[in-house]
Amino acid sequence: MPGDERDALERSFEDSVIKSTTWDQVTPSRYTSEVRSVFGWTDVTPAAGDEQPIQMATKIPEHQSKIERLPVPELDTTLDLYLKTLEPLLTADEFDQAEREVNELKREDIGPVLQQKLKAREEDPSLASWLEPWWDDSYLCGRDSIAINVNYFFGFESDPKASNMHQVGRAASLLHGAASFYKKLKAETLEMDYERNSVPLCMSQMRRVFGASRIPQVDRDKIITYTTFKIEDASKTSEYIVDDPTHAVVLAGSRFYVVECFNDDESVHSIEYLEASLKKCLESSESEAIPVPVEVVTSMNRDDWATVREKLIVASESNRTTLEAIQRAIMVVVLEPMEPRGDEELARLLLHGAGTNRWFDKHNLIVCKNGKAGINFEHSVGDGATTLRVADYMYKHSLTHGRSAEIVAANKTEVPSPTPLVWVLNSRIEDSLKEAYGSFKCQILSNETQVLQFGQFGGAFIKTVAGMSPDAFVQIAIQLAYFKMFGRIDATYEAASTRSYLHGRTEVVRTASSQILEFCKASCNTALTHRKAGQKIPTQLKLLRKAVDAHIDYMRKAKKASGVDRHLLGLRMVFEENKDTFDFSLPTLFKGTAYRKSSHWNLSTSHCGSSSLSMFGFGPVVSDGFGVGYMIKNNTASFTITSKYNFKATSCAIFSCILEESLMHLKSIVLTDPTKGSLAQKPKSLDFTHPTSHTDELLVDWLRSGKRTASGKK
C-alpha cells in the first residue's frame, strides 16, 4: 500500500474511532470527561482538586519518578467501609457478628499492631510496592490449571475489508504490529501512559508484555523475563535474564517453529518476510502427521506440570533447548485450523481452544483459518489496562498493513525455512500428556460460554440521555439480572486499575451495595407506578441514580487504593509472616462468615473498552459463579459470560437473556424522567375527541354552551 494511501486510511480510522457523530449532540453532564480509551469507561470525573496539570515525561525512568508509592489506607477507614459493603449480603445476626469481629480488630493490641507492621513495609525502599510480592504470590501459588481459570482473552474486530481476513496475512500484520510496539518499548520511544492527560500511570508491567514466561514449579511458579530494558531495580518479583529476544514461536498443528522478527540491525523484518515465514510454518505442519500435543502440559495442575517439565528436561537436552526457546520468545503465534462461525465459538477458541495448539504460560496471538483473531493472555505478568494498549496498537497497525489472499499469493519473498523445535518423548511422558489432555477436555466440557452483543444502545445514550456513568450503569444492569435470577445480590468483584501508583495492579470495587439492593427490589415494580403522591419522577429513577453514585464513589476510592480487599489482604499476610512474634491469634474477622461471603465472588466482572476489540472474557473465579467481561462502545455493548455446567443454576444462556432484558429495563426507567426521551418531546398532534369517547360528558357540555337544545334546535 502506498504511503499516502496508508496515511489516509490511518486518519480515516482515527476519525471513525474518535469523531463519532453521536458526540455532536453531547449535552453537558458531570460525566462528559469520561472518555473511551485504553483504560475503558471506568474513568470518572475527578472530584474538585484531584487533578493537577503536570509536565509530561518523555523517558520511562523520568516518568516513573513522578509516580507515588502505593499507600496503606487508614485502618478505621477500611474497616468502616468493609462493614458498609456487608450490609446487602448478610442476615441481621451475621451482620451483628461481623461488627463484633471488626471491633476486635480495632482493639489497640491487635489491628493497630498489624497496621504498624504494614506501614513499615510500605516505607521499605527495597520494595517497589508493599503489595506486589504478595499479589504475585496470589497468582503464582495457585495450583489449579491457569487455562480458563486465570488467563483472559481479547477478541479483535474483523478487518473492515473482508479480503484482508486471510489467516497468514492477518497473522503477519498483527505480529508485525507487536514487533513494532516491542521495538518502540526497547528504544524508549513509546509514549507514556497518562490518565486524563495529566496523571502518570506506572509503566512497570510493560517489561513483562514481551519475552516473559510463567514457569511451573512445585508450590509456587516463577516468572522469567528476558530483557535488557530496565525501569527500576526495586522489584524482586520476577527473574530477569539480560537478553533481547528477537523471535516468535509459531504453533501450527501442535508443531513448534521459531520465526525471527528482527534483522541484525534491530529493525523489524518486513511484513512480507513474516508472512512468507508463517506460510512456510503452516505448509510444514500440514505436510506431516499431527504429533503428540506436548503443549497440553500448560493446561495441567501446576505441580503436575512442574513434574512433567523436569521429566522433559531429564529425557533430552533437546527438550531443554525447546523450552528455553519458547520461554524467550516475544510471544506465541497460533495458526488455528478451525473457522469459528459465531461469537460463542470464537470466544471458546480464544479462552481455551480445543485442548491443543496453545501454550498458556505465555501470551498467545491466535489467528483462525477464516482470519478471526484474538489474544489469550497469561495473567500473572500484568493486567488488561497494559495489554489492551498493546492489542489496540496491533489492531490499528494491521488495518494499515492489510494483506488479502491475492497479495499473500503474490508474495515471493525468499526466507529461510523456520527452525522446528523438537521434543523427545518417552512412554512415561506420553502417559502424562494423555492424562493431561483428558483432564483438560473435562475442563473445557464443564465450561459454559455465552456472548451477548447488545445493540440497542451504548455509552452515548447512557452519558447524554441518562446523564450517568456508562460503567456504573452497566454494573447495575448486571446486578439487576443477577437479582432477577436468584432473588438476591451476592459478592461482586469489579477490577479497578491502581496504575497511578508505583507497580500498582488492581483494587476491588465491591459492586454489591445497599443502594443497588434497594434499587433491585424496587425494580420488580412497574416503572411508572408505586410512587409517592405528587412525585413526578418514579422512585425507581431516584434509586437508580443513588445506586450509580454509590458505585462511582467506590470506584474513586478503589482507584486511589482505598478499597477494602487489598488492605485486608495486607493485614492478613502481615500476621501470617510474623505470627510467632504476636501474642494474639489470627483475628476472627478473617475466619468469619462475613469475610468468607463477601469475598466469594459469585460475580467476577471487568471492563476493557476499545474500538479494536469485539469481545473480552475470562472464566468464573468460583465454581458456582459467573465471569462477565464487557466492553461499552458508543452505540453497543458486548458481554462475554462464563460459568460452570456443574452448577445448573448458573446458566450463562439464561443470565444473558435476563441481562439483555435488564439493560432495556434500565433504559425504560431513564425514559420515565419527564426531561428525557419521548416524555420530553413536544406533542406532535393536537388534542382531539372521538364520538365514542366520553359521549355523555360531550353532550352535556354542548347543551350547556347554549348553542343547541336537546332536540338539536337552536
C-alpha positions in Angstrom: 0.0 0.0 0.0 1.5 3.4 -1.0 2.5 5.6 2.0 0.0 8.4 1.3 -2.9 5.9 0.9 -1.8 4.3 4.2 -1.7 7.7 6.0 -5.2 8.5 4.7 -6.5 5.2 5.9 -5.0 5.8 9.4 -6.6 9.2 9.6 -9.9 7.7 8.4 -9.7 5.0 11.1 -8.9 7.6 13.8 -11.8 9.7 12.7 -14.2 6.8 12.9 -13.0 6.0 16.4 -12.8 9.4 17.9 -15.1 11.7 16.0 -18.3 9.8 16.1 -21.4 11.9 15.0 -23.1 10.8 18.2 -20.9 13.1 20.2 -22.0 16.2 18.2 -25.2 16.1 20.4 -23.4 15.7 23.7 -25.1 17.7 26.4 -23.0 18.9 29.4 -23.1 16.5 32.3 -20.9 15.5 35.2 -19.7 12.6 33.2 -18.7 14.2 29.9 -15.0 14.0 30.8 -15.3 10.2 30.8 -13.6 9.0 27.6 -13.3 5.8 25.7 -9.6 4.9 25.8 -7.3 2.0 26.6 -8.5 2.4 30.2 -12.1 1.8 29.3 -15.1 3.7 30.5 -14.3 3.3 34.2 -12.6 6.7 34.4 -14.9 9.1 36.3 -14.7 12.8 36.6 -12.3 13.6 39.5 -13.5 15.5 42.5 -12.6 19.1 42.7 -8.8 19.5 43.3 -8.0 15.9 42.4 -6.5 16.7 39.0 -3.3 18.8 38.8 -1.6 19.5 35.5 2.0 18.1 35.3 4.8 18.2 32.9 4.8 15.2 30.6 7.8 12.8 30.8 9.4 11.5 27.7 11.5 8.7 29.1 10.3 5.9 31.3 12.7 6.4 34.3 11.7 10.1 34.4 8.1 9.1 34.1 8.3 6.5 36.9 10.0 9.1 39.2 6.8 11.1 39.1 4.6 8.2 40.4 3.7 7.9 44.1 4.2 4.7 46.0 1.1 2.6 46.8 -0.3 3.9 50.1 -1.7 1.9 53.0 -5.2 3.2 53.9 -6.1 4.1 57.4 -7.3 1.1 59.4 -10.6 2.6 60.7 -11.5 3.9 57.3 -11.1 0.4 55.7 -13.0 -1.4 58.5 -15.9 1.1 58.4 -16.1 0.7 54.6 -15.9 -3.1 55.0 -18.9 -3.1 57.3 -20.8 -0.9 54.8 -20.1 -3.4 52.0 -21.6 -6.3 54.1 -25.0 -4.7 54.7 -26.6 -6.1 51.5 -25.0 -9.5 51.8 -25.7 -10.7 55.4 -28.6 -11.5 57.7 -29.1 -9.3 60.8 -27.4 -11.9 63.0 -24.5 -12.3 60.6 -24.0 -8.6 60.5 -24.0 -8.3 64.3 -21.3 -10.9 64.4 -19.3 -9.0 61.7 -19.5 -5.8 63.8 -18.0 -7.7 66.8 -15.2 -9.0 64.5 -14.5 -5.5 63.3 -14.4 -4.1 66.8 -12.0 -6.9 67.8 -9.6 -5.9 65.0 -9.9 -2.2 66.0 -8.6 -3.1 69.5 -5.2 -1.3 70.2 -3.4 -4.6 70.9 -4.5 -6.2 67.5 -5.4 -4.1 64.5 -3.1 -1.2 65.1 -0.2 -3.6 65.7 -0.8 -5.2 62.3 -1.2 -1.8 60.7 2.1 -0.5 62.1 3.9 -3.5 60.6 2.2 -2.9 57.3 3.1 0.8 57.3 6.7 -0.2 57.9 6.6 -2.4 54.9 5.1 0.4 52.8 8.2 2.5 53.6 10.7 -0.3 52.8 12.8 1.1 50.0 13.7 -2.5 48.9 10.1 -3.0 47.8 8.6 -1.0 44.9 5.2 -1.7 46.4 4.2 -3.3 49.7 1.6 -5.3 47.9 3.4 -6.5 44.8 5.2 -9.7 46.2 2.0 -10.9 47.9 -0.1 -10.1 44.8 2.3 -12.0 42.6 2.1 -14.9 45.1 -1.7 -14.9 44.8 -1.2 -15.7 41.1 1.9 -17.9 41.3 1.0 -20.0 44.3 -2.3 -21.2 42.8 -2.1 -24.8 41.8 -5.1 -25.2 39.6 -4.9 -25.0 35.8 -4.4 -21.4 34.6 -6.3 -22.2 31.4 -9.8 -20.8 31.8 -9.3 -20.2 35.5 -6.7 -17.4 35.3 -5.9 -16.4 31.7 -8.1 -13.9 29.9 -8.6 -13.1 26.2 -9.3 -10.2 23.8 -11.1 -10.8 20.5 -10.1 -8.4 17.7 -12.7 -6.8 15.5 -12.7 -8.2 12.0 -10.8 -6.2 9.4 -13.2 -3.8 7.7 -12.0 -5.2 4.4 -13.3 -8.7 4.1 -10.5 -9.5 1.6 -7.9 -8.9 4.4 -9.3 -11.7 6.6 -6.7 -14.1 5.3 -5.1 -16.3 8.0 -1.4 -15.9 7.2 -1.7 -12.4 6.0 -3.6 -11.2 9.1 -1.2 -13.1 11.4 1.7 -11.4 9.8 0.2 -7.9 10.0 -0.7 -8.4 13.7 2.7 -9.9 14.5 4.4 -7.1 12.7 2.4 -4.7 14.9 3.5 -6.5 18.0 7.2 -6.4 17.0 6.9 -2.7 16.1 5.5 -2.0 19.5 8.3 -4.0 21.2 10.9 -2.1 19.2 9.4 1.2 20.5 9.5 -0.1 24.0 13.1 -1.2 23.8 14.1 2.1 22.2 12.2 4.1 24.8 10.3 5.9 22.1 6.9 4.7 23.3 4.5 7.4 24.5 4.0 7.2 28.3 0.6 6.3 29.8 -1.5 9.0 31.4 -5.0 9.2 32.8 -6.9 12.1 31.5 -3.7 13.5 30.1 -2.3 14.5 33.5 -2.0 11.6 35.9 1.1 9.4 35.1 0.4 5.7 35.1 3.0 3.1 36.1 4.7 1.5 33.1 6.4 -1.3 35.0 4.1 -4.0 33.5 5.4 -3.2 30.1 8.6 -5.1 31.0 6.7 -8.3 31.0 4.5 -8.0 28.0 7.1 -9.4 25.6 9.8 -12.1 26.3 8.2 -13.1 29.6 7.0 -16.6 30.6 5.5 -18.3 33.6 7.5 -21.3 34.7 5.8 -24.1 36.6 7.4 -25.1 40.0 6.2 -27.2 42.9 4.2 -25.0 45.4 5.0 -21.7 43.6 5.6 -20.8 39.9 8.0 -18.1 38.9 8.2 -15.5 36.1 11.2 -15.2 33.9 11.6 -12.2 31.8 14.3 -11.9 29.0 15.1 -8.2 28.6 17.8 -5.5 28.6 15.1 -3.0 29.3 15.0 -1.9 32.9 12.6 0.5 34.7 13.9 0.4 38.2 15.8 -2.0 40.5 13.3 -2.3 43.3 11.1 -5.1 42.1 12.0 -8.6 43.3 9.0 -10.5 41.9 10.5 -11.5 38.5 13.7 -13.2 37.5 15.3 -11.1 34.8 17.8 -12.5 32.3 19.8 -10.0 30.3 18.8 -10.8 26.7 16.8 -9.2 23.9 14.6 -11.9 22.3 14.1 -11.4 18.5 11.9 -14.3 17.7 8.3 -15.6 18.0 7.4 -19.2 18.4 4.7 -20.3 16.0 2.3 -23.2 16.9 0.7 -24.9 14.0 -0.8 -28.3 14.1 0.9 -28.9 17.5 4.3 -28.3 15.9 6.6 -25.5 17.2 8.7 -23.3 14.9 11.0 -20.3 15.5 10.4 -17.3 13.3 12.8 -14.4 13.5 11.1 -11.0 13.7 14.1 -8.7 13.6 17.0 -8.0 11.3 20.6 -7.9 12.6 20.4 -4.1 12.8 17.4 -4.5 15.2 14.9 -3.3 12.7 11.7 -5.2 12.3 11.6 -7.7 9.4 9.2 -6.6 6.7 5.7 -7.8 6.8 6.4 -9.8 3.6 9.2 -11.6 5.4 7.0 -12.5 8.3 4.2 -13.6 6.0 6.4 -15.9 4.0 7.8 -17.4 7.2 4.4 -18.1 8.6 3.3 -19.5 5.4 6.2 -22.0 5.5 5.3 -22.9 9.1 1.7 -23.7 8.0 2.8 -25.7 5.0 5.3 -27.7 7.0 2.7 -28.5 9.7 0.1 -29.6 7.1 2.5 -31.9 5.3 3.2 -34.0 8.3 1.1 -36.1 10.7 0.0 -34.3 13.9 2.4 -35.1 16.7 1.7 -35.8 20.3 0.4 -32.4 21.6 3.1 -31.6 24.2 1.6 -28.1 24.6 -1.3 -29.6 26.6 1.1 -29.7 29.6 0.4 -26.0 30.2 -3.2 -26.8 31.0 -2.3 -29.1 33.8 -2.3 -28.6 37.6 0.8 -26.5 38.2 2.5 -29.1 40.4 1.9 -31.8 37.9 3.2 -29.6 35.1 6.3 -28.9 37.1 6.9 -32.6 37.5 6.4 -33.3 33.8 8.7 -30.4 32.9 11.5 -31.9 34.9 10.9 -35.3 33.1 11.2 -33.5 29.8 14.5 -31.9 30.7 15.9 -35.2 32.0 14.7 -37.1 28.9 16.7 -34.9 26.5 18.8 -31.8 26.2 16.8 -31.1 23.1 13.7 -30.6 25.3 15.6 -28.1 27.4 16.5 -26.1 24.3 12.9 -26.2 23.1 11.6 -25.0 26.5 14.1 -22.1 26.6 13.2 -21.1 23.0 9.5 -20.9 24.0 10.3 -19.0 27.2 12.5 -16.5 25.4 10.1 -15.8 22.6 8.5 -12.4 22.2 5.1 -14.2 22.0 3.5 -17.4 20.7 1.6 -17.1 17.4 -1.1 -19.8 16.9 -2.2 -20.6 13.4 -5.6 -22.1 14.4 -7.1 -24.6 11.9 -10.7 -24.0 13.0 -13.1 -21.5 11.4 -15.4 -20.1 14.1 -18.7 -19.0 12.6 -20.3 -17.4 15.7 -19.3 -15.3 18.7 -19.6 -18.2 21.2 -17.4 -20.4 19.1 -14.8 -17.7 18.7 -14.9 -16.9 22.5 -14.4 -20.6 23.3 -11.5 -20.8 20.9 -9.8 -17.8 22.4 -10.5 -18.8 26.0 -9.4 -22.4 25.8 -9.4 -23.8 22.3 -10.0 -27.5 21.5 -7.4 -28.7 24.0 -4.2 -28.3 21.9 -2.3 -25.7 20.0 -1.9 -23.3 22.9 1.0 -22.5 25.3 -0.9 -21.0 28.2 2.3 -19.9 30.1 2.8 -17.1 27.6 0.7 -14.6 25.6 -0.8 -16.4 22.5 -1.7 -14.4 19.4 -4.4 -16.7 17.9 -5.4 -16.4 14.2 -8.1 -18.7 12.9 -8.3 -20.1 9.4 -11.0 -17.6 8.4 -8.9 -14.6 9.8 -10.8 -14.2 13.1 -8.2 -13.4 15.7 -7.5 -12.6 19.3 -5.0 -12.9 22.1 -5.0 -15.3 25.1 -3.1 -13.6 27.9 -1.2 -15.1 30.8 -2.4 -13.1 33.7 0.3 -13.2 36.3 2.6 -10.9 34.3 0.1 -8.0 34.0 -3.4 -6.7 33.7 -5.8 -5.7 31.0 -5.1 -2.0 31.0 -1.5 -2.6 29.9 -2.2 -5.4 27.4 -5.1 -3.5 25.9 -2.7 -0.8 24.8 -0.6 -3.4 23.0 -3.6 -5.1 21.4 -5.0 -1.7 20.3 -1.7 -0.9 18.6 -1.5 -4.2 16.9 -5.1 -3.9 15.5 -4.6 -0.4 14.2 -1.3 -1.4 12.7 -2.9 -4.4 11.0 -5.5 -2.1 9.3 -2.8 -0.1 7.6 -0.9 -3.2 6.6 -3.8 -5.4 5.4 -3.0 -8.5 3.3 -5.5 -10.0 1.0 -5.3 -13.6 -0.3 -4.1 -12.2 -3.7 -1.3 -10.2 -2.0 -0.3 -13.2 0.1 -0.2 -15.4 -3.0 1.9 -12.9 -4.9 4.4 -12.6 -2.1 7.6 -14.3 -3.4 9.9 -13.1 -0.6 12.7 -15.6 -0.1 13.1 -16.6 3.6 14.9 -19.4 5.3 12.9 -22.4 6.5 11.6 -21.7 10.0 13.5 -23.7 12.7 11.4 -26.5 14.1 11.5 -27.1 17.8 12.0 -30.8 18.6 10.5 -32.7 21.5 12.0 -36.1 22.6 9.4 -38.1 24.5 9.3 -41.4 26.3 6.4 -43.6 27.4 6.1 -42.0 30.9 5.9 -38.5 29.4 3.4 -39.6 26.8 1.2 -41.2 29.5 1.3 -37.8 31.4 0.3 -36.0 28.2 -2.7 -38.3 27.6 -3.8 -37.8 31.2 -3.4 -34.0 30.8 -5.4 -34.0 27.6 -8.3 -36.0 29.2 -8.3 -33.6 32.2 -8.3 -30.5 30.1 -11.1 -31.9 27.9 -13.2 -32.3 31.1 -12.4 -28.6 32.0 -13.5 -27.5 28.5 -16.7 -29.5 28.6 -17.6 -28.1 32.1 -17.2 -24.5 31.0 -20.1 -22.7 29.5 -19.6 -19.5 27.4 -22.2 -17.1 26.1 -21.7 -13.9 24.2 -24.2 -11.1 24.3 -23.8 -8.5 21.6 -26.2 -5.8 22.8 -27.1 -3.3 20.0 -30.0 -1.3 21.4 -27.8 1.5 22.9 -24.4 2.1 24.3 -22.2 4.6 26.1 -23.5 7.6 24.2 -27.1 7.1 25.3 -26.1 6.4 28.9 -24.0 9.6 29.1 -26.0 12.0 27.0 -29.6 10.9 27.8 -29.3 9.2 31.2 -26.5 11.5 32.3 -24.9 8.6 34.1 -21.5 6.8 34.1 -21.7 4.0 31.5 -19.6 1.6 33.6 -21.8 2.2 36.7 -25.0 1.8 34.6 -23.8 -1.5 33.1 -22.7 -2.8 36.5 -26.2 -2.1 37.9 -27.7 -3.9 34.9 -25.6 -6.9 35.8 -26.7 -6.7 39.4 -30.3 -6.4 38.3 -30.0 -9.5 36.1 -28.5 -11.5 39.0 -31.2 -10.3 41.4 -34.0 -11.3 38.9 -32.3 -14.7 38.5 -31.7 -15.5 42.2 -33.8 -13.0 44.2 -30.7 -11.6 46.0 -27.4 -9.9 45.3 -24.1 -11.6 46.1 -20.4 -10.6 46.4 -19.3 -8.9 43.2 -15.8 -8.1 42.0 -15.0 -5.4 39.5 -11.4 -4.7 38.8 -10.2 -1.1 39.2 -6.7 -0.2 38.0 -4.3 1.3 40.5 -1.6 2.1 38.0 -1.5 5.7 39.2 0.8 4.2 41.9 4.2 2.6 41.5 3.8 -1.0 40.5 0.1 -0.7 41.1 -2.1 -3.6 39.8 -5.8 -3.6 40.8 -8.2 -3.0 43.6 -11.6 -4.5 44.0 -14.7 -2.4 43.5 -17.3 -4.2 45.7 -20.2 -3.5 43.4 -22.9 -5.1 45.6 -24.2 -2.2 47.7 -27.2 -1.3 49.8 -28.2 1.3 47.2 -28.1 -1.3 44.4 -30.1 -3.8 46.5 -32.8 -1.2 47.2 -32.9 -0.4 43.5 -33.2 -4.0 42.5 -36.1 -4.6 44.9 -37.9 -1.5 43.6 -37.3 -2.6 40.0 -39.6 -5.5 40.4 -42.4 -2.9 40.5 -43.7 -1.3 37.3 -41.7 1.7 36.3 -44.5 4.3 36.2 -46.3 3.3 39.4 -45.5 2.8 43.1 -44.5 6.4 43.6 -45.4 8.8 46.3 -48.2 11.2 45.9 -47.2 14.3 44.0 -43.9 12.8 42.9 -43.4 13.3 39.2 -40.3 11.1 38.7 -40.8 7.5 39.7 -38.9 6.2 42.8 -37.0 3.7 40.6 -35.2 6.5 38.8 -34.1 8.2 42.0 -32.9 4.8 43.4 -31.1 4.2 40.1 -29.2 7.5 40.4 -28.3 6.7 44.1 -27.0 3.3 43.0 -24.9 4.9 40.2 -23.5 7.4 42.6 -22.6 4.8 45.2 -20.8 2.8 42.5 -18.9 5.8 41.3 -17.9 6.7 44.9 -16.5 3.2 45.4 -14.7 3.3 42.1 -13.0 6.5 43.1 -11.9 5.0 46.4 -10.6 1.9 44.6 -8.6 3.8 42.1 -7.0 5.7 44.9 -6.1 2.4 46.6 -8.6 3.0 49.3 -10.7 -0.1 48.8 -11.2 -2.9 51.3 -9.7 -6.1 49.9 -6.0 -5.3 49.2 -5.7 -3.7 52.7 -7.3 -6.6 54.4 -5.0 -9.0 52.4 -2.0 -7.0 53.6 -3.1 -7.2 57.3 -3.7 -10.9 56.9 -0.3 -11.5 55.3 1.5 -9.4 58.0 0.0 -11.7 60.6 0.9 -14.9 58.7 4.5 -13.8 58.2 5.0 -12.6 61.8 2.6 -14.7 63.8 5.3 -16.1 66.0 6.0 -12.6 67.3 2.4 -11.7 68.2 0.7 -12.6 71.4 -2.7 -13.0 69.7 -4.1 -15.5 67.2 -5.5 -14.8 63.7 -8.3 -12.2 64.2 -11.7 -13.7 63.9 -12.6 -11.3 61.1 -10.5 -13.5 58.7 -12.2 -16.7 59.9 -15.8 -15.4 60.0 -18.9 -15.9 57.7 -18.9 -12.3 56.7 -15.3 -12.3 55.3 -16.0 -15.6 53.5 -19.3 -14.5 52.0 -18.1 -11.1 51.0 -15.0 -12.4 49.2 -16.7 -15.4 47.5 -17.0 -13.6 44.1 -20.2 -15.1 42.6 -19.9 -12.3 40.0 -16.4 -11.5 38.8 -16.6 -8.6 36.3 -14.1 -6.5 34.4 -14.4 -3.8 31.7 -12.0 -3.2 28.9 -13.1 -0.7 26.3 -11.6 -0.4 22.9 -12.8 0.1 19.3 -10.3 -2.5 18.3 -12.0 -5.3 20.2 -15.2 -7.3 19.6 -15.1 -9.2 22.9 -13.2 -9.7 26.1 -13.6 -12.6 28.5 -12.3 -14.9 31.3 -13.6 -17.8 33.3 -15.5 -17.6 36.6 -13.4 -17.3 39.7 -15.6 -19.6 41.8 -17.3 -22.8 40.7 -20.8 -21.5 41.4 -20.4 -18.1 39.9 -20.2 -16.1 36.7 -17.3 -14.4 34.9 -18.5 -11.3 33.0 -16.1 -9.4 30.7 -17.7 -6.5 28.9 -17.0 -3.6 26.6 -19.1 -0.4 26.2 -18.9 1.4 22.8 -20.8 4.4 21.6 -23.9 2.6 20.5 -23.3 -1.0 21.5 -22.1 -3.2 24.4 -20.5 -6.6 24.4 -20.6 -9.2 27.2 -18.8 -12.5 27.4 -20.4 -14.5 30.2 -18.8 -17.8 31.5 -19.9 -20.3 34.2 -19.6 -24.0 35.0 -22.1 -26.6 33.8 -21.5 -28.4 37.1 -23.9 -25.8 38.7 -27.2 -25.8 36.8 -28.4 -22.7 38.5 -25.6 -20.6 36.9 -26.7 -20.9 33.3 -24.9 -18.4 31.0 -27.7 -18.6 28.4 -30.4 -17.7 31.0 -28.2 -14.9 32.5 -27.5 -13.5 29.1 -31.2 -13.2 28.3 -32.0 -11.6 31.6 -29.1 -9.2 31.3 -30.4 -8.0 27.9 -33.8 -7.5 29.5 -32.3 -5.7 32.4 -30.4 -3.2 30.2 -33.7 -2.4 28.5 -35.4 -2.2 31.9 -32.9 0.5 32.9 -33.4 2.4 29.7 -37.2 2.4 30.3 -36.6 3.8 33.8 -34.4 6.6 32.4 -37.1 7.4 29.8 -39.7 7.8 32.6 -37.9 11.1 33.5 -40.1 13.9 32.1 -37.0 15.7 30.9 -35.7 12.7 29.0 -36.6 10.8 25.9 -40.1 10.9 24.4 -41.6 12.4 27.5 -39.5 15.5 26.9 -40.8 16.0 23.4 -43.5 18.5 22.5 -46.8 16.9 21.3 -46.7 16.3 17.6 -50.5 16.4 17.2 -53.4 18.4 18.7 -55.7 17.0 21.4 -58.9 15.6 19.8 -62.1 13.8 20.7 -63.9 10.9 19.2 -67.7 10.3 19.2 -67.3 7.2 21.3 -65.1 8.8 23.9 -67.0 10.1 27.0 -70.2 10.7 24.9 -72.3 11.8 27.8 -69.9 14.5 29.0 -69.5 15.8 25.5 -73.3 16.2 25.0 -73.8 17.9 28.4 -71.0 20.3 27.6 -72.6 21.0 24.2 -76.0 21.7 25.8 -74.6 23.9 28.4 -73.0 26.0 25.8 -76.5 27.3 24.9 -76.0 26.8 21.2 -78.4 23.9 20.8 -81.3 22.2 22.6 -81.5 18.5 23.3 -83.6 18.1 20.1 -80.9 19.8 18.1 -82.9 23.0 17.5 -81.4 26.4 18.3 
